[in-house]
Amino acid sequence: MGISTWVLLASLLFVSVSAATQMNVTKNPADELVAVLNDNRTAHKSPALYDNPGLGCIALQYIKAYQGDCGAVGGPDAKKPADSQFAETFAPNCGVEASTLSPITGRLLGCETKYVHPAQAFSNILIESSKSLEILYNKNHTQVGAAVSGSDGGSPYFWCVLFSSGKTNSSFVAEGGVVKITRPGCFSGANDECSGAYDWSRSSRMWAFFTTALIAMGFACGL
């Protein structure tokens, strides 16, 4: 096998690995979730809500507080983070000024073992009862923040929407005007391309395969 053939095979393998690791990537499922939510509100003659990135990041921190315990979401064992965590943990982790936190007027939270598209998550996971609809169409909401995250980049997947009645230009304000981007997980309003379904462990395995294959081809070519 000549060196030119080896380079061609390596290039093809690189393209295959790149395609495999990117196949689940979307622009940002949390943004898509907010779009679906606002479409439903306007169809119900309710005003669309402002997508606040500070509140979106808080929603992601809210998810992380469950530490991957899907069983703590809904049902008789349902739990929720303490209110004190918003100022003590969530806001600092997002770079949001604690003094700008506003009342949370509602939340929608769901957890599943597999990743689904935002529209499905909205209809099948988050909106599951008449109470969920009451929260969705509540007239006290002025802004929204959404987040989606897998546990350590994989299953289970959490979906969270937080609503607030705060003023859109003066609540959940980030220090320096930029909300901290944290991983794993995505939050809305950040103008950040992100994939809630991205499996970093799968990516690592694919790159390990890619590296091993290159070494093997190198030995075969006598390099």
Wavefront OBJ file of the C-alpha trace (Angstrom):
o trace
v 0.000 0.000 0.000
v 1.486 3.345 -1.076
v 1.634 6.452 1.041
v -0.955 8.214 -1.140
v -3.432 5.365 -0.611
v -2.811 5.464 3.145
v -3.482 9.220 3.227
v -6.695 8.744 1.218
v -7.959 6.043 3.595
v -7.076 8.157 6.621
v -8.991 11.092 5.153
v -12.054 8.953 4.459
v -11.929 7.540 7.981
v -11.665 11.050 9.427
v -14.750 12.147 7.461
v -16.691 9.085 8.647
v -15.799 9.681 12.284
v -16.655 13.382 12.025
v -20.030 12.568 10.492
v -20.756 9.970 13.175
v -19.915 12.333 16.028
v -21.917 15.207 14.547
v -25.054 13.344 13.466
v -26.994 14.266 16.618
v -25.978 17.926 16.738
v -28.704 20.569 16.517
v -28.339 24.339 16.813
v -29.761 24.413 20.325
v -32.667 22.242 21.518
v -33.388 24.614 24.422
v -33.995 27.468 21.969
v -36.191 25.170 19.888
v -38.176 24.282 23.007
v -38.832 27.966 23.742
v -39.953 28.474 20.134
v -42.458 25.603 20.423
v -43.665 26.930 23.779
v -44.204 30.451 22.438
v -45.991 29.124 19.358
v -48.404 27.320 21.663
v -48.938 30.420 23.790
v -49.684 32.675 20.824
v -52.035 30.061 19.355
v -53.873 30.248 22.688
v -54.035 34.069 22.432
v -51.378 34.456 25.140
v -48.365 36.714 24.506
v -44.998 35.213 23.616
v -42.450 35.335 26.429
v -39.017 36.912 26.401
v -36.269 34.288 26.211
v -33.933 35.388 29.030
v -30.475 33.730 28.839
v -29.847 34.324 32.549
v -33.041 32.483 33.413
v -32.154 29.784 30.872
v -28.824 29.193 32.603
v -30.629 29.069 35.955
v -32.880 26.355 34.429
v -29.778 24.341 33.523
v -28.428 24.681 37.065
v -31.854 23.574 38.314
v -31.442 20.392 36.258
v -27.936 19.776 37.582
v -29.241 19.950 41.158
v -30.981 16.605 40.553
v -27.582 14.934 39.985
v -29.024 12.548 37.401
v -31.774 11.216 39.670
v -34.631 10.826 37.201
v -36.793 9.194 39.892
v -36.908 12.467 41.829
v -38.841 14.127 38.987
v -42.615 13.635 39.241
v -44.570 10.978 41.095
v -44.727 10.393 44.847
v -40.961 10.830 45.246
v -40.846 14.175 43.428
v -38.384 16.701 44.797
v -37.197 20.174 43.880
v -34.113 22.205 44.747
v -34.362 24.514 47.762
v -35.201 28.139 47.008
v -31.964 29.188 48.705
v -29.965 27.493 45.944
v -31.017 30.117 43.413
v -29.000 32.871 45.102
v -26.335 30.679 46.707
v -25.488 28.320 43.833
v -27.423 28.765 40.598
v -26.810 32.494 40.099
v -23.034 32.370 40.850
v -22.581 29.361 38.535
v -24.226 31.353 35.734
v -22.506 34.641 36.467
v -25.939 36.138 37.175
v -26.095 38.939 39.732
v -28.058 37.604 42.705
v -29.626 41.018 43.263
v -31.380 40.726 39.877
v -33.122 37.408 40.579
v -36.896 37.661 40.169
v -39.752 35.431 41.395
v -40.199 32.111 39.604
v -43.862 31.976 38.590
v -43.879 28.433 37.254
v -41.803 25.477 36.179
v -42.133 22.536 33.818
v -39.743 19.656 34.412
v -39.452 16.213 32.872
v -37.000 13.352 32.580
v -36.709 10.439 30.117
v -34.219 7.690 29.466
v -33.788 8.659 25.811
v -33.346 11.941 23.972
v -36.270 13.210 21.891
v -36.761 16.273 19.707
v -37.876 19.467 21.476
v -41.423 19.385 20.048
v -41.872 15.833 21.348
v -40.371 16.756 24.708
v -42.823 19.637 24.976
v -45.919 17.586 24.097
v -45.062 14.223 25.624
v -42.846 15.021 28.608
v -43.513 18.549 29.856
v -47.203 19.043 29.076
v -48.716 16.017 30.750
v -51.718 17.375 32.653
v -54.211 20.231 32.957
v -51.954 21.713 35.639
v -49.111 21.872 33.115
v -51.377 23.782 30.733
v -52.320 26.215 33.503
v -48.631 26.879 34.093
v -47.986 27.300 30.362
v -50.727 29.887 29.850
v -50.349 31.727 33.161
v -50.811 35.461 32.580
v -48.246 36.406 35.230
v -45.316 35.130 33.170
v -43.239 37.733 31.343
v -40.147 35.707 30.489
v -38.927 32.159 30.121
v -35.717 30.167 30.273
v -35.323 26.582 29.088
v -32.621 23.955 29.415
v -31.927 20.385 28.401
v -29.158 18.117 29.595
v -28.125 14.519 29.784
v -26.451 13.183 32.890
v -22.709 13.416 32.251
v -23.573 13.866 28.577
v -25.804 10.774 28.365
v -29.013 9.191 29.649
v -31.239 10.112 31.437
v -32.231 13.380 29.789
v -33.759 16.247 31.735
v -35.921 19.020 30.268
v -36.655 22.150 32.287
v -38.600 25.351 31.668
v -38.661 28.141 34.248
v -41.026 31.109 34.061
v -40.648 34.452 35.800
v -42.595 37.665 36.217
v -39.491 39.853 36.262
v -38.790 42.813 33.997
v -37.030 41.643 30.864
v -34.303 44.288 30.918
v -33.447 44.172 34.607
v -33.856 40.610 35.878
v -31.464 37.647 35.739
v -28.749 40.006 34.528
v -25.288 38.554 33.975
v -22.170 40.227 35.285
v -20.506 41.942 32.342
v -23.570 41.184 30.230
v -22.485 37.645 29.332
v -23.950 34.508 30.896
v -21.482 31.730 31.656
v -21.664 28.746 29.298
v -21.437 25.453 31.166
v -21.402 21.842 29.988
v -22.908 19.339 29.729
v -26.260 20.716 28.720
v -27.825 23.558 26.758
v -29.814 26.597 27.796
v -31.900 29.019 25.779
v -31.160 32.586 24.783
v -27.386 32.218 24.764
v -26.849 32.308 20.976
v -24.876 29.133 21.497
v -24.861 26.093 19.240
v -25.339 23.091 21.451
v -26.630 19.537 21.362
v -28.604 18.060 24.203
v -28.217 14.616 22.657
v -24.472 14.748 22.180
v -22.814 11.744 23.772
v -19.246 12.710 24.658
v -18.400 9.143 25.645
v -19.447 8.002 22.156
v -17.266 10.721 20.659
v -14.304 9.563 22.733
v -14.842 5.957 21.643
v -15.015 7.004 17.987
v -11.813 9.012 18.225
v -10.106 6.105 19.979
v -11.181 3.888 17.085
v -9.909 6.474 14.598
v -6.493 6.689 16.286
v -6.152 2.901 16.555
v -7.064 2.488 12.878
v -4.432 5.031 11.832
v -1.752 3.239 13.829
v -2.767 -0.085 12.339
v -2.591 1.304 8.798
v 0.781 2.823 9.574
v 2.192 -0.579 10.577
v 0.629 -2.180 7.505
v 2.376 0.354 5.306
v 5.682 -0.199 7.094
v 5.798 3.398 8.327
l 1 2 3 4 5 6 7 8 9 10 11 12 13 14 15 16 17 18 19 20 21 22 23 24 25 26 27 28 29 30 31 32 33 34 35 36 37 38 39 40 41 42 43 44 45 46 47 48 49 50 51 52 53 54 55 56 57 58 59 60 61 62 63 64 65 66 67 68 69 70 71 72 73 74 75 76 77 78 79 80 81 82 83 84 85 86 87 88 89 90 91 92 93 94 95 96 97 98 99 100 101 102 103 104 105 106 107 108 109 110 111 112 113 114 115 116 117 118 119 120 121 122 123 124 125 126 127 128 129 130 131 132 133 134 135 136 137 138 139 140 141 142 143 144 145 146 147 148 149 150 151 152 153 154 155 156 157 158 159 160 161 162 163 164 165 166 167 168 169 170 171 172 173 174 175 176 177 178 179 180 181 182 183 184 185 186 187 188 189 190 191 192 193 194 195 196 197 198 199 200 201 202 203 204 205 206 207 208 209 210 211 212 213 214 215 216 217 218 219 220 221 222 223
